Amino acid sequence: IRRNTADQLYLALTGSVEEPTEESLEVEEILTNTDWNDPIPRLKEARNNLYPLLGIKPPVSKPSNLNN
């Protein structure tokens, strides 16, 4: 699912960018060079690098209630 999502995002971005920017090229590089089948902890760095490049605010993690 992650690989397919990355592929679809790549296709959507390349189809919508008329003049490539440094940011769009970096996004393409991350999407194509990341092995999206890796375990999630390894993917967090790639995901976190995409947020500012795409102008997306990173989600805020909620503390877990392990004591309840």
N, CA, C and O atoms as a Maestro MAE file, in Angstrom:
{
 s_m_m2io_version
 :::
 2.0.0
}

f_m_ct {
 s_m_title
 :::
 protein
 m_atom[272] {
  # First column is atom index #
  i_m_mmod_type
  r_m_x_coord
  r_m_y_coord
  r_m_z_coord
  i_m_residue_number
  s_m_chain_name
  s_m_pdb_residue_name
  s_m_pdb_atom_name
  i_m_atomic_number
  :::
  1 25 0.833 -1.191 0.000 1 A "ILE " " N  " 7
  2 3 0.000 0.000 0.000 1 A "ILE " " CA " 6
  3 2 0.874 1.250 0.000 1 A "ILE " " C  " 6
  4 15 0.592 2.202 -0.728 1 A "ILE " " O  " 8
  5 25 1.940 1.255 0.817 2 A "ARG " " N  " 7
  6 3 2.801 2.450 0.882 2 A "ARG " " CA " 6
  7 2 3.486 2.701 -0.451 2 A "ARG " " C  " 6
  8 15 3.567 3.845 -0.899 2 A "ARG " " O  " 8
  9 25 3.982 1.642 -1.095 3 A "ARG " " N  " 7
  10 3 4.666 1.783 -2.381 3 A "ARG " " CA " 6
  11 2 3.693 2.339 -3.425 3 A "ARG " " C  " 6
  12 15 4.048 3.234 -4.191 3 A "ARG " " O  " 8
  13 25 2.485 1.815 -3.452 4 A "ASN " " N  " 7
  14 3 1.477 2.280 -4.403 4 A "ASN " " CA " 6
  15 2 1.114 3.742 -4.141 4 A "ASN " " C  " 6
  16 15 0.954 4.522 -5.081 4 A "ASN " " O  " 8
  17 25 0.986 4.108 -2.883 5 A "THR " " N  " 7
  18 3 0.671 5.494 -2.531 5 A "THR " " CA " 6
  19 2 1.788 6.427 -2.970 5 A "THR " " C  " 6
  20 15 1.523 7.500 -3.512 5 A "THR " " O  " 8
  21 25 3.037 6.026 -2.742 6 A "ALA " " N  " 7
  22 3 4.181 6.840 -3.170 6 A "ALA " " CA " 6
  23 2 4.194 6.981 -4.689 6 A "ALA " " C  " 6
  24 15 4.462 8.063 -5.210 6 A "ALA " " O  " 8
  25 25 3.907 5.891 -5.400 7 A "ASP " " N  " 7
  26 3 3.856 5.947 -6.863 7 A "ASP " " CA " 6
  27 2 2.763 6.895 -7.345 7 A "ASP " " C  " 6
  28 15 2.981 7.681 -8.266 7 A "ASP " " O  " 8
  29 25 1.589 6.821 -6.723 8 A "GLN " " N  " 7
  30 3 0.474 7.679 -7.120 8 A "GLN " " CA " 6
  31 2 0.768 9.151 -6.818 8 A "GLN " " C  " 6
  32 15 0.427 10.029 -7.611 8 A "GLN " " O  " 8
  33 25 1.395 9.414 -5.681 9 A "LEU " " N  " 7
  34 3 1.767 10.789 -5.338 9 A "LEU " " CA " 6
  35 2 2.798 11.314 -6.325 9 A "LEU " " C  " 6
  36 15 2.705 12.456 -6.775 9 A "LEU " " O  " 8
  37 25 3.774 10.490 -6.663 10 A "TYR " " N  " 7
  38 3 4.794 10.868 -7.643 10 A "TYR " " CA " 6
  39 2 4.137 11.233 -8.980 10 A "TYR " " C  " 6
  40 15 4.450 12.268 -9.569 10 A "TYR " " O  " 8
  41 25 3.231 10.383 -9.450 11 A "LEU " " N  " 7
  42 3 2.557 10.646 -10.724 11 A "LEU " " CA " 6
  43 2 1.719 11.923 -10.667 11 A "LEU " " C  " 6
  44 15 1.707 12.706 -11.617 11 A "LEU " " O  " 8
  45 25 1.028 12.127 -9.564 12 A "ALA " " N  " 7
  46 3 0.209 13.336 -9.419 12 A "ALA " " CA " 6
  47 2 1.079 14.587 -9.414 12 A "ALA " " C  " 6
  48 15 0.733 15.591 -10.037 12 A "ALA " " O  " 8
  49 25 2.196 14.527 -8.718 13 A "LEU " " N  " 7
  50 3 3.071 15.699 -8.633 13 A "LEU " " CA " 6
  51 2 3.769 15.984 -9.951 13 A "LEU " " C  " 6
  52 15 3.874 17.142 -10.354 13 A "LEU " " O  " 8
  53 25 4.248 14.952 -10.628 14 A "THR " " N  " 7
  54 3 4.938 15.185 -11.897 14 A "THR " " CA " 6
  55 2 3.972 15.676 -12.969 14 A "THR " " C  " 6
  56 15 4.368 16.400 -13.882 14 A "THR " " O  " 8
  57 25 2.716 15.286 -12.860 15 A "GLY " " N  " 7
  58 3 1.723 15.745 -13.823 15 A "GLY " " CA " 6
  59 2 1.237 17.153 -13.565 15 A "GLY " " C  " 6
  60 15 0.684 17.793 -14.460 15 A "GLY " " O  " 8
  61 25 1.437 17.650 -12.344 16 A "SER " " N  " 7
  62 3 0.913 18.971 -12.000 16 A "SER " " CA " 6
  63 2 1.987 20.057 -11.955 16 A "SER " " C  " 6
  64 15 1.662 21.238 -11.826 16 A "SER " " O  " 8
  65 25 3.251 19.678 -12.059 17 A "VAL " " N  " 7
  66 3 4.342 20.653 -11.984 17 A "VAL " " CA " 6
  67 2 4.816 20.971 -13.398 17 A "VAL " " C  " 6
  68 15 5.382 20.120 -14.085 17 A "VAL " " O  " 8
  69 25 4.574 22.218 -13.823 18 A "GLU " " N  " 7
  70 3 5.004 22.623 -15.161 18 A "GLU " " CA " 6
  71 2 6.500 22.896 -15.191 18 A "GLU " " C  " 6
  72 15 7.205 22.421 -16.081 18 A "GLU " " O  " 8
  73 25 6.977 23.648 -14.236 19 A "GLU " " N  " 7
  74 3 8.388 24.014 -14.146 19 A "GLU " " CA " 6
  75 2 8.936 23.426 -12.853 19 A "GLU " " C  " 6
  76 15 8.598 23.904 -11.770 19 A "GLU " " O  " 8
  77 25 9.782 22.391 -12.946 20 A "PRO " " N  " 7
  78 3 10.299 21.767 -11.722 20 A "PRO " " CA " 6
  79 2 11.060 22.768 -10.847 20 A "PRO " " C  " 6
  80 15 11.842 23.582 -11.337 20 A "PRO " " O  " 8
  81 25 10.810 22.683 -9.557 21 A "THR " " N  " 7
  82 3 11.522 23.508 -8.588 21 A "THR " " CA " 6
  83 2 12.474 22.612 -7.810 21 A "THR " " C  " 6
  84 15 12.422 21.387 -7.921 21 A "THR " " O  " 8
  85 25 13.334 23.227 -7.032 22 A "GLU " " N  " 7
  86 3 14.248 22.455 -6.196 22 A "GLU " " CA " 6
  87 2 13.459 21.547 -5.250 22 A "GLU " " C  " 6
  88 15 13.830 20.396 -5.022 22 A "GLU " " O  " 8
  89 25 12.362 22.086 -4.701 23 A "GLU " " N  " 7
  90 3 11.538 21.310 -3.775 23 A "GLU " " CA " 6
  91 2 10.869 20.133 -4.475 23 A "GLU " " C  " 6
  92 15 10.858 19.019 -3.953 23 A "GLU " " O  " 8
  93 25 10.310 20.382 -5.660 24 A "SER " " N  " 7
  94 3 9.620 19.291 -6.360 24 A "SER " " CA " 6
  95 2 10.598 18.203 -6.782 24 A "SER " " C  " 6
  96 15 10.254 17.021 -6.771 24 A "SER " " O  " 8
  97 25 11.805 18.591 -7.152 25 A "LEU " " N  " 7
  98 3 12.819 17.593 -7.504 25 A "LEU " " CA " 6
  99 2 13.241 16.782 -6.283 25 A "LEU " " C  " 6
  100 15 13.488 15.580 -6.382 25 A "LEU " " O  " 8
  101 25 13.322 17.443 -5.137 26 A "GLU " " N  " 7
  102 3 13.673 16.733 -3.909 26 A "GLU " " CA " 6
  103 2 12.557 15.771 -3.497 26 A "GLU " " C  " 6
  104 15 12.829 14.662 -3.036 26 A "GLU " " O  " 8
  105 25 11.310 16.193 -3.661 27 A "VAL " " N  " 7
  106 3 10.174 15.313 -3.368 27 A "VAL " " CA " 6
  107 2 10.237 14.081 -4.271 27 A "VAL " " C  " 6
  108 15 10.084 12.954 -3.799 27 A "VAL " " O  " 8
  109 25 10.462 14.294 -5.562 28 A "GLU " " N  " 7
  110 3 10.562 13.174 -6.499 28 A "GLU " " CA " 6
  111 2 11.683 12.223 -6.092 28 A "GLU " " C  " 6
  112 15 11.523 11.004 -6.147 28 A "GLU " " O  " 8
  113 25 12.813 12.787 -5.683 29 A "GLU " " N  " 7
  114 3 13.951 11.960 -5.269 29 A "GLU " " CA " 6
  115 2 13.594 11.109 -4.053 29 A "GLU " " C  " 6
  116 15 13.903 9.918 -4.012 29 A "GLU " " O  " 8
  117 25 12.950 11.716 -3.073 30 A "ILE " " N  " 7
  118 3 12.558 10.973 -1.866 30 A "ILE " " CA " 6
  119 2 11.560 9.876 -2.223 30 A "ILE " " C  " 6
  120 15 11.694 8.740 -1.767 30 A "ILE " " O  " 8
  121 25 10.563 10.212 -3.035 31 A "LEU " " N  " 7
  122 3 9.531 9.236 -3.383 31 A "LEU " " CA " 6
  123 2 10.089 8.057 -4.172 31 A "LEU " " C  " 6
  124 15 9.662 6.919 -3.974 31 A "LEU " " O  " 8
  125 25 11.035 8.321 -5.060 32 A "THR " " N  " 7
  126 3 11.552 7.242 -5.901 32 A "THR " " CA " 6
  127 2 12.692 6.467 -5.260 32 A "THR " " C  " 6
  128 15 12.896 5.298 -5.589 32 A "THR " " O  " 8
  129 25 13.440 7.086 -4.355 33 A "ASN " " N  " 7
  130 3 14.599 6.406 -3.767 33 A "ASN " " CA " 6
  131 2 14.324 5.749 -2.425 33 A "ASN " " C  " 6
  132 15 15.197 5.071 -1.883 33 A "ASN " " O  " 8
  133 25 13.144 5.931 -1.886 34 A "THR " " N  " 7
  134 3 12.795 5.322 -0.603 34 A "THR " " CA " 6
  135 2 12.182 3.956 -0.857 34 A "THR " " C  " 6
  136 15 11.315 3.807 -1.719 34 A "THR " " O  " 8
  137 25 12.632 2.959 -0.105 35 A "ASP " " N  " 7
  138 3 12.018 1.631 -0.187 35 A "ASP " " CA " 6
  139 2 10.828 1.630 0.757 35 A "ASP " " C  " 6
  140 15 10.982 1.432 1.962 35 A "ASP " " O  " 8
  141 25 9.651 1.850 0.209 36 A "TRP " " N  " 7
  142 3 8.442 2.002 1.008 36 A "TRP " " CA " 6
  143 2 7.971 0.690 1.627 36 A "TRP " " C  " 6
  144 15 6.972 0.665 2.346 36 A "TRP " " O  " 8
  145 25 8.684 -0.396 1.351 37 A "ASN " " N  " 7
  146 3 8.391 -1.675 1.995 37 A "ASN " " CA " 6
  147 2 9.199 -1.856 3.277 37 A "ASN " " C  " 6
  148 15 9.017 -2.842 3.991 37 A "ASN " " O  " 8
  149 25 10.088 -0.916 3.570 38 A "ASP " " N  " 7
  150 3 10.864 -0.967 4.814 38 A "ASP " " CA " 6
  151 2 9.931 -0.847 6.013 38 A "ASP " " C  " 6
  152 15 8.792 -0.398 5.878 38 A "ASP " " O  " 8
  153 25 10.418 -1.250 7.189 39 A "PRO " " N  " 7
  154 3 9.616 -1.069 8.409 39 A "PRO " " CA " 6
  155 2 9.324 0.419 8.653 39 A "PRO " " C  " 6
  156 15 10.124 1.287 8.303 39 A "PRO " " O  " 8
  157 25 8.188 0.687 9.245 40 A "ILE " " N  " 7
  158 3 7.729 2.060 9.467 40 A "ILE " " CA " 6
  159 2 8.757 2.933 10.189 40 A "ILE " " C  " 6
  160 15 8.946 4.079 9.781 40 A "ILE " " O  " 8
  161 25 9.433 2.454 11.244 41 A "PRO " " N  " 7
  162 3 10.414 3.334 11.892 41 A "PRO " " CA " 6
  163 2 11.487 3.857 10.929 41 A "PRO " " C  " 6
  164 15 11.965 4.978 11.100 41 A "PRO " " O  " 8
  165 25 11.866 3.078 9.938 42 A "ARG " " N  " 7
  166 3 12.856 3.532 8.954 42 A "ARG " " CA " 6
  167 2 12.268 4.564 7.995 42 A "ARG " " C  " 6
  168 15 12.994 5.401 7.458 42 A "ARG " " O  " 8
  169 25 10.970 4.506 7.784 43 A "LEU " " N  " 7
  170 3 10.322 5.400 6.830 43 A "LEU " " CA " 6
  171 2 9.993 6.769 7.404 43 A "LEU " " C  " 6
  172 15 9.715 7.708 6.658 43 A "LEU " " O  " 8
  173 25 10.021 6.883 8.706 44 A "LYS " " N  " 7
  174 3 9.632 8.150 9.340 44 A "LYS " " CA " 6
  175 2 10.505 9.312 8.896 44 A "LYS " " C  " 6
  176 15 10.002 10.424 8.728 44 A "LYS " " O  " 8
  177 25 11.799 9.085 8.702 45 A "GLU " " N  " 7
  178 3 12.682 10.172 8.269 45 A "GLU " " CA " 6
  179 2 12.276 10.677 6.882 45 A "GLU " " C  " 6
  180 15 12.196 11.885 6.660 45 A "GLU " " O  " 8
  181 25 12.021 9.760 5.956 46 A "ALA " " N  " 7
  182 3 11.596 10.163 4.612 46 A "ALA " " CA " 6
  183 2 10.273 10.913 4.681 46 A "ALA " " C  " 6
  184 15 10.111 11.961 4.056 46 A "ALA " " O  " 8
  185 25 9.337 10.375 5.439 47 A "ARG " " N  " 7
  186 3 8.025 11.016 5.600 47 A "ARG " " CA " 6
  187 2 8.184 12.416 6.177 47 A "ARG " " C  " 6
  188 15 7.579 13.368 5.684 47 A "ARG " " O  " 8
  189 25 9.000 12.542 7.221 48 A "ASN " " N  " 7
  190 3 9.187 13.841 7.869 48 A "ASN " " CA " 6
  191 2 9.859 14.846 6.939 48 A "ASN " " C  " 6
  192 15 9.600 16.045 7.042 48 A "ASN " " O  " 8
  193 25 10.712 14.382 6.040 49 A "ASN " " N  " 7
  194 3 11.349 15.278 5.076 49 A "ASN " " CA " 6
  195 2 10.362 15.775 4.022 49 A "ASN " " C  " 6
  196 15 10.556 16.846 3.446 49 A "ASN " " O  " 8
  197 25 9.315 15.009 3.769 50 A "LEU " " N  " 7
  198 3 8.326 15.411 2.767 50 A "LEU " " CA " 6
  199 2 7.407 16.530 3.252 50 A "LEU " " C  " 6
  200 15 6.973 17.358 2.451 50 A "LEU " " O  " 8
  201 25 7.108 16.568 4.534 51 A "TYR " " N  " 7
  202 3 6.161 17.563 5.056 51 A "TYR " " CA " 6
  203 2 6.502 18.994 4.634 51 A "TYR " " C  " 6
  204 15 5.665 19.647 4.011 51 A "TYR " " O  " 8
  205 25 7.698 19.509 4.949 52 A "PRO " " N  " 7
  206 3 7.967 20.908 4.577 52 A "PRO " " CA " 6
  207 2 8.063 21.111 3.066 52 A "PRO " " C  " 6
  208 15 7.703 22.173 2.559 52 A "PRO " " O  " 8
  209 25 8.545 20.105 2.350 53 A "LEU " " N  " 7
  210 3 8.668 20.237 0.901 53 A "LEU " " CA " 6
  211 2 7.306 20.335 0.224 53 A "LEU " " C  " 6
  212 15 7.164 20.978 -0.817 53 A "LEU " " O  " 8
  213 25 6.309 19.694 0.822 54 A "LEU " " N  " 7
  214 3 4.956 19.721 0.267 54 A "LEU " " CA " 6
  215 2 4.082 20.792 0.912 54 A "LEU " " C  " 6
  216 15 2.917 20.951 0.545 54 A "LEU " " O  " 8
  217 25 4.645 21.529 1.875 55 A "GLY " " N  " 7
  218 3 3.875 22.565 2.560 55 A "GLY " " CA " 6
  219 2 2.815 21.996 3.469 55 A "GLY " " C  " 6
  220 15 1.759 22.599 3.657 55 A "GLY " " O  " 8
  221 25 3.094 20.828 4.038 56 A "ILE " " N  " 7
  222 3 2.144 20.157 4.922 56 A "ILE " " CA " 6
  223 2 2.635 20.270 6.355 56 A "ILE " " C  " 6
  224 15 3.813 20.060 6.644 56 A "ILE " " O  " 8
  225 25 1.720 20.603 7.237 57 A "LYS " " N  " 7
  226 3 2.043 20.673 8.655 57 A "LYS " " CA " 6
  227 2 2.099 19.243 9.214 57 A "LYS " " C  " 6
  228 15 1.142 18.486 9.052 57 A "LYS " " O  " 8
  229 25 3.204 18.866 9.867 58 A "PRO " " N  " 7
  230 3 3.287 17.513 10.431 58 A "PRO " " CA " 6
  231 2 2.227 17.299 11.503 58 A "PRO " " C  " 6
  232 15 1.893 18.224 12.243 58 A "PRO " " O  " 8
  233 25 1.700 16.086 11.588 59 A "PRO " " N  " 7
  234 3 0.715 15.810 12.637 59 A "PRO " " CA " 6
  235 2 1.364 15.864 14.011 59 A "PRO " " C  " 6
  236 15 2.558 15.603 14.159 59 A "PRO " " O  " 8
  237 25 0.573 16.204 14.999 60 A "VAL " " N  " 7
  238 3 1.061 16.263 16.373 60 A "VAL " " CA " 6
  239 2 0.739 14.932 17.031 60 A "VAL " " C  " 6
  240 15 -0.410 14.491 17.041 60 A "VAL " " O  " 8
  241 25 1.763 14.301 17.580 61 A "SER " " N  " 7
  242 3 1.557 13.018 18.257 61 A "SER " " CA " 6
  243 2 0.884 13.243 19.594 61 A "SER " " C  " 6
  244 15 1.251 14.137 20.356 61 A "SER " " O  " 8
  245 25 -0.107 12.414 19.860 62 A "LYS " " N  " 7
  246 3 -0.781 12.474 21.152 62 A "LYS " " CA " 6
  247 2 -0.083 11.504 22.092 62 A "LYS " " C  " 6
  248 15 0.304 10.409 21.682 62 A "LYS " " O  " 8
  249 25 0.080 11.900 23.353 63 A "PRO " " N  " 7
  250 3 0.692 10.963 24.298 63 A "PRO " " CA " 6
  251 2 -0.222 9.761 24.497 63 A "PRO " " C  " 6
  252 15 -1.446 9.886 24.528 63 A "PRO " " O  " 8
  253 25 0.396 8.603 24.630 64 A "SER " " N  " 7
  254 3 -0.417 7.401 24.838 64 A "SER " " CA " 6
  255 2 -0.799 7.282 26.305 64 A "SER " " C  " 6
  256 15 -0.069 7.731 27.188 64 A "SER " " O  " 8
  257 25 -1.929 6.685 26.548 65 A "ASN " " N  " 7
  258 3 -2.420 6.468 27.907 65 A "ASN " " CA " 6
  259 2 -2.182 5.013 28.286 65 A "ASN " " C  " 6
  260 15 -3.123 4.224 28.372 65 A "ASN " " O  " 8
  261 25 -0.936 4.668 28.510 66 A "LEU " " N  " 7
  262 3 -0.598 3.293 28.838 66 A "LEU " " CA " 6
  263 2 -0.993 2.926 30.258 66 A "LEU " " C  " 6
  264 15 -1.136 1.743 30.570 66 A "LEU " " O  " 8
  265 25 -1.170 3.905 31.116 67 A "ASN " " N  " 7
  266 3 -1.502 3.633 32.514 67 A "ASN " " CA " 6
  267 2 -2.996 3.447 32.735 67 A "ASN " " C  " 6
  268 15 -3.399 3.060 33.832 67 A "ASN " " O  " 8
  269 25 -3.821 3.704 31.749 68 A "ASN " " N  " 7
  270 3 -5.282 3.587 31.904 68 A "ASN " " CA " 6
  271 2 -5.770 2.257 31.422 68 A "ASN " " C  " 6
  272 15 -6.969 1.982 31.475 68 A "ASN " " O  " 8
  :::
 }
 m_bond[271] {
  # First column is bond index #
  i_m_from
  i_m_to
  i_m_order
  :::
  1 1 2 1
  2 2 3 1
  3 3 4 2
  4 3 5 1
  5 5 6 1
  6 6 7 1
  7 7 8 2
  8 7 9 1
  9 9 10 1
  10 10 11 1
  11 11 12 2
  12 11 13 1
  13 13 14 1
  14 14 15 1
  15 15 16 2
  16 15 17 1
  17 17 18 1
  18 18 19 1
  19 19 20 2
  20 19 21 1
  21 21 22 1
  22 22 23 1
  23 23 24 2
  24 23 25 1
  25 25 26 1
  26 26 27 1
  27 27 28 2
  28 27 29 1
  29 29 30 1
  30 30 31 1
  31 31 32 2
  32 31 33 1
  33 33 34 1
  34 34 35 1
  35 35 36 2
  36 35 37 1
  37 37 38 1
  38 38 39 1
  39 39 40 2
  40 39 41 1
  41 41 42 1
  42 42 43 1
  43 43 44 2
  44 43 45 1
  45 45 46 1
  46 46 47 1
  47 47 48 2
  48 47 49 1
  49 49 50 1
  50 50 51 1
  51 51 52 2
  52 51 53 1
  53 53 54 1
  54 54 55 1
  55 55 56 2
  56 55 57 1
  57 57 58 1
  58 58 59 1
  59 59 60 2
  60 59 61 1
  61 61 62 1
  62 62 63 1
  63 63 64 2
  64 63 65 1
  65 65 66 1
  66 66 67 1
  67 67 68 2
  68 67 69 1
  69 69 70 1
  70 70 71 1
  71 71 72 2
  72 71 73 1
  73 73 74 1
  74 74 75 1
  75 75 76 2
  76 75 77 1
  77 77 78 1
  78 78 79 1
  79 79 80 2
  80 79 81 1
  81 81 82 1
  82 82 83 1
  83 83 84 2
  84 83 85 1
  85 85 86 1
  86 86 87 1
  87 87 88 2
  88 87 89 1
  89 89 90 1
  90 90 91 1
  91 91 92 2
  92 91 93 1
  93 93 94 1
  94 94 95 1
  95 95 96 2
  96 95 97 1
  97 97 98 1
  98 98 99 1
  99 99 100 2
  100 99 101 1
  101 101 102 1
  102 102 103 1
  103 103 104 2
  104 103 105 1
  105 105 106 1
  106 106 107 1
  107 107 108 2
  108 107 109 1
  109 109 110 1
  110 110 111 1
  111 111 112 2
  112 111 113 1
  113 113 114 1
  114 114 115 1
  115 115 116 2
  116 115 117 1
  117 117 118 1
  118 118 119 1
  119 119 120 2
  120 119 121 1
  121 121 122 1
  122 122 123 1
  123 123 124 2
  124 123 125 1
  125 125 126 1
  126 126 127 1
  127 127 128 2
  128 127 129 1
  129 129 130 1
  130 130 131 1
  131 131 132 2
  132 131 133 1
  133 133 134 1
  134 134 135 1
  135 135 136 2
  136 135 137 1
  137 137 138 1
  138 138 139 1
  139 139 140 2
  140 139 141 1
  141 141 142 1
  142 142 143 1
  143 143 144 2
  144 143 145 1
  145 145 146 1
  146 146 147 1
  147 147 148 2
  148 147 149 1
  149 149 150 1
  150 150 151 1
  151 151 152 2
  152 151 153 1
  153 153 154 1
  154 154 155 1
  155 155 156 2
  156 155 157 1
  157 157 158 1
  158 158 159 1
  159 159 160 2
  160 159 161 1
  161 161 162 1
  162 162 163 1
  163 163 164 2
  164 163 165 1
  165 165 166 1
  166 166 167 1
  167 167 168 2
  168 167 169 1
  169 169 170 1
  170 170 171 1
  171 171 172 2
  172 171 173 1
  173 173 174 1
  174 174 175 1
  175 175 176 2
  176 175 177 1
  177 177 178 1
  178 178 179 1
  179 179 180 2
  180 179 181 1
  181 181 182 1
  182 182 183 1
  183 183 184 2
  184 183 185 1
  185 185 186 1
  186 186 187 1
  187 187 188 2
  188 187 189 1
  189 189 190 1
  190 190 191 1
  191 191 192 2
  192 191 193 1
  193 193 194 1
  194 194 195 1
  195 195 196 2
  196 195 197 1
  197 197 198 1
  198 198 199 1
  199 199 200 2
  200 199 201 1
  201 201 202 1
  202 202 203 1
  203 203 204 2
  204 203 205 1
  205 205 206 1
  206 206 207 1
  207 207 208 2
  208 207 209 1
  209 209 210 1
  210 210 211 1
  211 211 212 2
  212 211 213 1
  213 213 214 1
  214 214 215 1
  215 215 216 2
  216 215 217 1
  217 217 218 1
  218 218 219 1
  219 219 220 2
  220 219 221 1
  221 221 222 1
  222 222 223 1
  223 223 224 2
  224 223 225 1
  225 225 226 1
  226 226 227 1
  227 227 228 2
  228 227 229 1
  229 229 230 1
  230 230 231 1
  231 231 232 2
  232 231 233 1
  233 233 234 1
  234 234 235 1
  235 235 236 2
  236 235 237 1
  237 237 238 1
  238 238 239 1
  239 239 240 2
  240 239 241 1
  241 241 242 1
  242 242 243 1
  243 243 244 2
  244 243 245 1
  245 245 246 1
  246 246 247 1
  247 247 248 2
  248 247 249 1
  249 249 250 1
  250 250 251 1
  251 251 252 2
  252 251 253 1
  253 253 254 1
  254 254 255 1
  255 255 256 2
  256 255 257 1
  257 257 258 1
  258 258 259 1
  259 259 260 2
  260 259 261 1
  261 261 262 1
  262 262 263 1
  263 263 264 2
  264 263 265 1
  265 265 266 1
  266 266 267 1
  267 267 268 2
  268 267 269 1
  269 269 270 1
  270 270 271 1
  271 271 272 2
  :::
 }
}
